[in-house]
Amino acid sequence: MKLAFTREEEAFRDEVREFFATALTDELRQAGRLMTSVYSDKDVALAWQKILLEKGWLVPSWPQEHGGTGWSLTQRYIFACERARARPPALSPMGLSMLGPALLGHGTQAQKDHYLPRILSGEDFWCQGYSEPQAGSDLAALQCHAVRDGEYYVLNGTKIWTTHAHYANRMFCLVRTGRFERPQQGVSFLLVNMEDPGVRCEPIRFVSGCATQCTVYFDNVRVPVTEIVGKENEGWTVTKYLLEFERGGGAAAPGLLEAIGNARDLLAALPEADRAAPARRLNDLEVQVHSLELTELRTLAETERTGSPGPASSMLKIQGSELSQAISEVAVELVSLYGMPFQPDAYRLGSNVAPIGPQEAVTAVPFYLNNRAASIYAGSNEIQRNIISKAVLGL
Amino acid sequence: MALVLNEDQALIKDTAREFCASRAPVSQLRKLRDERDPLGYDPETWKQMAELGWAGIVISEAHGGTAFGWMALGSVLEEQGRQLTASPLFATAVLGGSAIMLAGSEAQQAELLSQIAAGELTLALALEESPLHSPFGSALAAEKQGEEWVLRGSKQFVLDGHSADRLVVVARTSGSAGDREGLSLFLVPGDAKGVTRTRTIMVDSRNAAHVEFDAVTVGADSLLGKVDQGADVLEPLLDRARVCMAAEMLGTMDEAFERTLAYLRERKQFGVVIGSFQALKHRAADMFTEIELARSTVLDALSALDEDREDVPMLAALAKAKVGEALHTVSLEALQMHGGVGMTDEFDIGLFLKRARVQEQAFGGRAFQRERYATLAGF
């Protein structure tokens, strides 16, 4: 999108662009290009996080006294666009984008003082414990339970699909602390030390061959009662607040436009006669993504006034994930057979294994496969539709 | 960019919403249709709209307008679209008024704009000659004879052309149909000698006309803008038309959706309201999402017009493409979810489907807009 920027905003854009150009080392740049999902590996993510922290640009949306930038809506948008353009590795969102805002909204002063600086520094690397084997879309059916024992909760149960649990030293999770009429009641939001005795973690291999998510087992893990966020049995409120930030409030469109641009580069490599159909598909997708972009901007503007993106964030999650899937689908068609060899060594960071086919084709299929999860994670898109029809439409 | 309305605009929108709902609702359109009203709109209602300042909402104060801007005009059109309001506002303010603002000489502007703002002059744009929107497809010939121009040819689907006081006629002064160069715009009185207007009421009861020009002679002062350079006016004019039609469509879509939601909450089958069925809930959620995305494109396109941004053409194509697509789906789903009663003439929801189809075709359908968007984006 071409916004009419003021001279100051243009100067800001140039500053951001220059920053990405100089701050990204060759290795980080390479790591960004070899991403096969929305996550980067821990070492890479933390190396990039450190650079952003030093610059003061790590958490633009946080309040300034906690490290936020105080940027205007347009500045945040410019930053998101330049980031998409530069393709750095991904930051780990669990602490920076999920727990951080949740603590800012619902944490005690002691929790904020202790955890927020450690999130920023990367000293704590967080994972998110929500889903369980029997509680996926029906999250409120979670059974993992914490029983009060003096100044501790004793935690037992299993969490699943926990991204980067095998790297994390901390987990924020939802556990059952009481039984009430509504299953959403009696759930508490707990902060767990992953290094405590009784915590066990097993990576899960996905269809792509990658193992980014884990199953986590708790066997009589003792958690101090001070590690609860919000009130006991009222963790659902914290979660809803957090999920709205996870689902919406972000800016997916700049990255999607970049992905369409990359697909257009692949298109150019095709024989002329084969370009028409995928080109039309990409043009249609561009119309959709541009519409999403304007809606994200509108949501940001409204969030600035109301404080939270609200249930409409579900709509951004649906659109962002489905458009991303549609683009990666076209990309797979465009790389055709070059995308099909299974060659994980060719996209491992630091590997010197030459890929079969062009470099751009190497990650198309693993990304496409991992990206099928986009419409499943963070509340499946069917759940998002339930939320809209109930919370917005009153059905 | 402004993706939310400011206080003035919100006030104008609220007023328009209330006015259209009480003074120019769907039932008024139905009555005009059933009584085969020769004008096709209520002149008293139009007078009241002009008194509210709608006709001059994008006209400068120097020319008697209020200069509230496109965002405000879009809000009014959205509310008209919501009630399927019959009014010459679109043809007069968006099409005719724009043509004069974009191309009119000082004298033409001084003479006509204040009349438009006062609601004393209605206009229409005579452009299309074929069933498919074609910006440069005009073949209607204008020939210079001495100091005068003689127009020969015909125009179709001229919105509100049956009753407009003056027609803005897109004519060819050189080249041939399809050429960008060689178009000129003329202001022709609707009752000029040689003009024959045949009313062609559209399927949605929208007013339109087929207009024949049989050696219609007009003076040199009827030329609007420069000879052969009409495309330079027509392009921004059509962008405005696309943006404003998208705004009107947004209102039509919103209302069709709200009526459908109300029906889902009230209609019972199998002992429960049908809105409790997930098969319908999810489709309603999808419609909501599409409508909100479409709304963003309209708001940004309107603010682009107000800010005179360079990306107006692209946003006009985007808005009409996106709203066109969303409305297409919503209008069909609205009828489907109403079941059998939706098929009846007695029930209003079918009127929205028909209006949607006419709006979609006006100034280029979905495929046209998508193609135009991609071309403007450089692909």
Interface residues (C-beta under 8 A of the other chain):
Chain A: M1 K2 L3 A4 R264 A279 L282 N283 D284 E286 V287 Q288 H290 S291 L292 L294 T295 L297 R298 A301 E302 A312 S314 M315 I318 Q319 E382 Q384 R385 N386 I388 S389 K390 V392 L393 G394 L395
Chain B: M1 L3 V4 L261 L264 R265 G275 S276 Q278 L280 K281 H282 A284 A285 D286 F288 T289 E292 L293 A294 R295 S296 T297 L299 D300 E307 R309 E310 D311 M314 L318 A321 K322 R370 E371 Y373 A374 A377 F379
